[in-house]
């Protein structure tokens, strides 16, 4: 009798988790297959996915603390509040946490020997982050949330990972070429640009909920197109570093 009562609940939760996980796995496979010079080991890629999950937990703690401070000192109805919330707190915490775990788990790894590797690593960390985040959202809000996030939030995190990875790969090449200053500059870009894109994504999404319109759809489409072109171009021009 207990099994009969519990089975529908377990099945429903399994379907929700599957809906949350499948889009991220699909994108991981797509990026992995695009790596034409030298495939990364499954062990390293799994490490990066776990690193992405850990980065999501770290970002959650940072966001809770910083949001509390923001609510204490800034008027919630002001434009400054939304700008600080989305560009500094949310985007800053999430993208910096991804970068922290990305660099810790890949920068000195002997497999990091091609420029496109930086894109692969950053996207796997970002999709690990999105995977955990999506499971949390879906279990809380249901299947409709899974569908919405499958076509916006998960690819969005992947796109932020693309821009992080492009500059991260260049930074590694610069270091290998004996240009530490240029390497540091590109590592800064690999965090700042995803932060700006992420903040813009969240900010426009919030305005759309309040005012309606097509700005968010236009931004997302442009983000996806530019990211797809960047991945394709970087993969085709990949070289050993």
Secondary structure, 3 states (H helix, E strand, C coil): CHHHHHHHHHHHHHHHHHHHHHHHHHHHHHHHHHCCCCCCCHHHHHHHHHHHHHHHHHHHHHHHHHHHHHHHHCCCCCHHHHHHHHHHHHHHHHHHHHHHHHHHHHCCCCCCCECCHHHHHHHHHHHHHHHHHHHHHHHHHCHHHHHHHHHCHHHHHHHHHHHHHHHHHHHHHHHHCCCHHHHHHHHHHHHHHHHHHHHHHHHHHHHHHHHCCCHHHHHHHHHHHHHHHHHHHHHHCCCEC
